[in-house]
């Protein structure tokens, strides 16, 4: 027996000799829905009974309800025979073969053209499940267009940060514990200045805002698989003015519930107890400051007025000289 688990079909191939043993012909072999029948096929000189089931006919042919967990999805079908009837009695058993196809729940898809993004990502392993978390910066509050290279941002403009569990989707909840900016790409390097943005999952910078700015903002800390927050662009007082963003995060299972959400309005903030394997550090950068545009001096704007002034001055001197000469001639004649 051979089962093929295709991208959009499931097929089974069973040696004809198996059914001959039970005195079953191909006309009596089918799936639970008798309209999905087997046919005989010869391969390399051997005869087989085979059934080919497209995915879009899985339920109609009697496929069992899908079995799912956080990593896989299981399809189950049953190949069976009609009971051979002798008069009004049945002596031979019905042949039944249950077969399954197990597909990974996480699929990788691609486009025909590349999308290049500038981001930071980290793989976690939680209870034997691989999870990927990614941090990106976006150009505005819609969180549609991510920066594709190290961003350059004006002082006073907002920086839009998204941290998201990309695999598996919509299972783990994500909590961002600490975020800080440093002048060096190494998160624990103390040689330069640093600035704390988030502490214990709560805002430590007055410009921090969670969500995406809508009336019912998505992306709040600990409430789903995506965390979004923004803050005003700044620079350090000394060079280098560019900085790197670092965030520590951990993954919560659905059973953690409300304990994954930071208690930011209380005096004492209770830490979530998580396994070490569910925690990690993401870094992003550099984030550069956009320098103000220095106005260019057009030499013509300086030379032209000076030229006009000199021309007018010479013109007036000539007029004065002519006037004085005329006065002298007049006095001589009189």
Secondary structure, DSSP 8 states (H G I E B T S, - for coil): -EEEE-SSEEEEEEEHHHHHHTT--GGGEEESSTTSB-EEEEETTEEEEEEEEEGGGTTTTT----EE-SSEEEEEEEEEE---EETTEE-S---EEEEEEEEES------SS-----EEEEEEEETTEEEEEEEEEESSTT--SB-SSS-EE-TTSEEEEEEEEEESTTSSEEEEEEEEEESSSSTT--SS-EEEEEETTEE-STT-EES-SSTT-S--TTSSSEEEEEEE----SSS---EEEEEEEEEE-GGGGGGGS--TTSSS-------GGGEEEEEEEEEEE---------HHHHHHHHHHHHHHHHHHHHHHHHHHHHHHHHHHH-
